[in-house]
Each structure stands twice: as structure tokens, then as C-alpha cells.
Amino acid sequence: MNDGQPVNPRLAEDMWFGEAPGGAPRYRDRTDKPVRYFTVVDKEGGAALGYVWASDEDDAAAYQPRQAAGGRGINEGISWVSRLREAKARGIRPSQALTDFLVGPEPPGRGRPLPGSLTDAPNADAVKALARADQ
């Protein structure tokens, strides 16, 4: 509502958020080098939610939600991204983080690694394509 008073132009501008430099150490989230990945499945129903991939060559690792999993797959990423950041802060290689996730205690969140699903892909884009095409 406007009571005839001029609107401050700063209040009418679009807001842009940019991540501040620094912060917690992280793995890179892109690589064109070979990656290893495993499937994350729902703890309750067993549906595939996404994939966690890693590449030591580029010190890269990330979670990729399955498009078919919708919001559940996207929301599950919060847990896996946090775990990846914790692993990087401990100074472990991306491939070791994957191994730790597979053999460690059941993670928080709705998802867990699917036993026996660790496999290779030519690069992170191949995992992203799998997540988009996986119906």
C-alpha cells in the first residue's frame, strides 16, 4: 500500500545473493575427469533419490538429485552436501569420503547409500545426465 509517500528505490530493487568468499573448505562441484558414484535411496521405501559422486583428480565431489525423485531428492541434498563439507574439512580425499559414507553408520536424513551401487562414470556430466534421464 502506498499512502502517497514516495517509495524508496532500494526497496523496489531485486535482491541478489552471492556467496561470500572464504568459509568452510569444499570439494569442487565440477569435473570433466572420471568419477565414482553411488546411488542414494530412501530409507523407508527404497526409491532412488540421487547420486553422490567424487573425483580425486580435481578434488571434486557433489550430490546430484534424481529429477524423478522431485522435492525429496532435492531436499536430501542438504544432508549429503553437509557430509561432503565435513569430509573436506577433515582433509580426506573425495574417493575416501565416498568409501566412508558407504561403510560408515547410517547417515542422517531420509537417504542412505545403496549397498553395491558404487560404480564409475566418465565424468560428472554423465552422472547428471543419469539423474535427468532416470525415470
Contacts in CASP RR format, 6 or more apart in sequence:
PFRMAT RR
TARGET T0000
AUTHOR 0000-0000-0000
METHOD contacts of the structure
MODEL  1
MNDGQPVNPRLAEDMWFGEAPGGAPRYRDRTDKPVRYFTVVDKEGGAALG
YVWASDEDDAAAYQPRQAAGGRGINEGISWVSRLREAKARGIRPSQALTD
FLVGPEPPGRGRPLPGSLTDAPNADAVKALARADQ
24 85 0 8 1.000
24 88 0 8 1.000
24 89 0 8 1.000
25 85 0 8 1.000
25 88 0 8 1.000
25 89 0 8 1.000
25 91 0 8 1.000
26 84 0 8 1.000
26 85 0 8 1.000
26 88 0 8 1.000
27 54 0 8 1.000
27 59 0 8 1.000
27 60 0 8 1.000
27 61 0 8 1.000
27 62 0 8 1.000
27 84 0 8 1.000
27 87 0 8 1.000
27 88 0 8 1.000
27 94 0 8 1.000
27 97 0 8 1.000
28 58 0 8 1.000
28 59 0 8 1.000
28 60 0 8 1.000
28 61 0 8 1.000
29 60 0 8 1.000
29 61 0 8 1.000
29 62 0 8 1.000
30 58 0 8 1.000
30 60 0 8 1.000
30 124 0 8 1.000
31 55 0 8 1.000
31 57 0 8 1.000
31 58 0 8 1.000
31 60 0 8 1.000
31 123 0 8 1.000
31 124 0 8 1.000
32 58 0 8 1.000
32 123 0 8 1.000
32 124 0 8 1.000
32 125 0 8 1.000
33 55 0 8 1.000
33 57 0 8 1.000
33 58 0 8 1.000
33 60 0 8 1.000
33 123 0 8 1.000
34 55 0 8 1.000
34 57 0 8 1.000
34 120 0 8 1.000
34 121 0 8 1.000
34 122 0 8 1.000
34 123 0 8 1.000
35 53 0 8 1.000
35 54 0 8 1.000
35 55 0 8 1.000
35 60 0 8 1.000
35 120 0 8 1.000
35 121 0 8 1.000
35 122 0 8 1.000
35 123 0 8 1.000
35 124 0 8 1.000
35 126 0 8 1.000
35 127 0 8 1.000
36 53 0 8 1.000
36 54 0 8 1.000
36 55 0 8 1.000
36 95 0 8 1.000
36 98 0 8 1.000
36 118 0 8 1.000
36 119 0 8 1.000
36 120 0 8 1.000
36 121 0 8 1.000
37 51 0 8 1.000
37 52 0 8 1.000
37 53 0 8 1.000
37 54 0 8 1.000
37 98 0 8 1.000
37 118 0 8 1.000
37 119 0 8 1.000
37 120 0 8 1.000
37 121 0 8 1.000
37 127 0 8 1.000
38 51 0 8 1.000
38 52 0 8 1.000
38 98 0 8 1.000
38 101 0 8 1.000
38 102 0 8 1.000
38 113 0 8 1.000
38 114 0 8 1.000
38 116 0 8 1.000
38 117 0 8 1.000
38 118 0 8 1.000
38 119 0 8 1.000
39 48 0 8 1.000
39 50 0 8 1.000
39 51 0 8 1.000
39 113 0 8 1.000
39 114 0 8 1.000
39 117 0 8 1.000
40 48 0 8 1.000
40 49 0 8 1.000
40 50 0 8 1.000
40 51 0 8 1.000
40 52 0 8 1.000
40 63 0 8 1.000
40 76 0 8 1.000
40 80 0 8 1.000
40 111 0 8 1.000
40 112 0 8 1.000
40 113 0 8 1.000
40 114 0 8 1.000
41 47 0 8 1.000
41 48 0 8 1.000
41 49 0 8 1.000
41 111 0 8 1.000
41 112 0 8 1.000
41 113 0 8 1.000
41 114 0 8 1.000
42 48 0 8 1.000
42 49 0 8 1.000
42 72 0 8 1.000
42 110 0 8 1.000
42 111 0 8 1.000
43 106 0 8 1.000
43 109 0 8 1.000
43 110 0 8 1.000
43 111 0 8 1.000
43 112 0 8 1.000
44 110 0 8 1.000
47 69 0 8 1.000
47 72 0 8 1.000
48 66 0 8 1.000
48 68 0 8 1.000
48 69 0 8 1.000
48 114 0 8 1.000
48 134 0 8 1.000
49 65 0 8 1.000
49 66 0 8 1.000
49 69 0 8 1.000
49 72 0 8 1.000
49 73 0 8 1.000
49 76 0 8 1.000
49 110 0 8 1.000
49 111 0 8 1.000
50 63 0 8 1.000
50 64 0 8 1.000
50 65 0 8 1.000
50 66 0 8 1.000
50 69 0 8 1.000
50 73 0 8 1.000
50 76 0 8 1.000
50 131 0 8 1.000
51 63 0 8 1.000
51 64 0 8 1.000
51 66 0 8 1.000
51 127 0 8 1.000
51 130 0 8 1.000
51 131 0 8 1.000
52 61 0 8 1.000
52 62 0 8 1.000
52 63 0 8 1.000
52 64 0 8 1.000
52 80 0 8 1.000
52 84 0 8 1.000
52 98 0 8 1.000
52 101 0 8 1.000
52 113 0 8 1.000
53 61 0 8 1.000
53 62 0 8 1.000
53 64 0 8 1.000
53 121 0 8 1.000
53 124 0 8 1.000
53 127 0 8 1.000
54 60 0 8 1.000
54 61 0 8 1.000
54 94 0 8 1.000
54 95 0 8 1.000
54 97 0 8 1.000
54 98 0 8 1.000
55 61 0 8 1.000
55 94 0 8 1.000
55 95 0 8 1.000
55 123 0 8 1.000
55 124 0 8 1.000
56 93 0 8 1.000
56 94 0 8 1.000
56 95 0 8 1.000
59 93 0 8 1.000
59 94 0 8 1.000
60 94 0 8 1.000
60 124 0 8 1.000
61 84 0 8 1.000
61 87 0 8 1.000
61 88 0 8 1.000
61 94 0 8 1.000
61 97 0 8 1.000
61 98 0 8 1.000
62 81 0 8 1.000
62 84 0 8 1.000
62 124 0 8 1.000
63 76 0 8 1.000
63 77 0 8 1.000
63 80 0 8 1.000
63 81 0 8 1.000
63 84 0 8 1.000
64 124 0 8 1.000
64 127 0 8 1.000
64 128 0 8 1.000
64 131 0 8 1.000
65 71 0 8 1.000
65 73 0 8 1.000
65 74 0 8 1.000
65 76 0 8 1.000
65 77 0 8 1.000
65 131 0 8 1.000
66 73 0 8 1.000
66 131 0 8 1.000
66 134 0 8 1.000
67 131 0 8 1.000
67 132 0 8 1.000
67 134 0 8 1.000
68 134 0 8 1.000
68 135 0 8 1.000
69 76 0 8 1.000
72 110 0 8 1.000
75 110 0 8 1.000
76 109 0 8 1.000
76 110 0 8 1.000
76 111 0 8 1.000
79 107 0 8 1.000
79 108 0 8 1.000
79 109 0 8 1.000
79 110 0 8 1.000
79 111 0 8 1.000
80 107 0 8 1.000
83 97 0 8 1.000
83 101 0 8 1.000
83 107 0 8 1.000
84 97 0 8 1.000
87 94 0 8 1.000
87 96 0 8 1.000
87 97 0 8 1.000
87 100 0 8 1.000
88 97 0 8 1.000
92 100 0 8 1.000
98 118 0 8 1.000
101 107 0 8 1.000
101 113 0 8 1.000
102 113 0 8 1.000
102 115 0 8 1.000
102 118 0 8 1.000
106 112 0 8 1.000
107 113 0 8 1.000
121 127 0 8 1.000
121 130 0 8 1.000
END
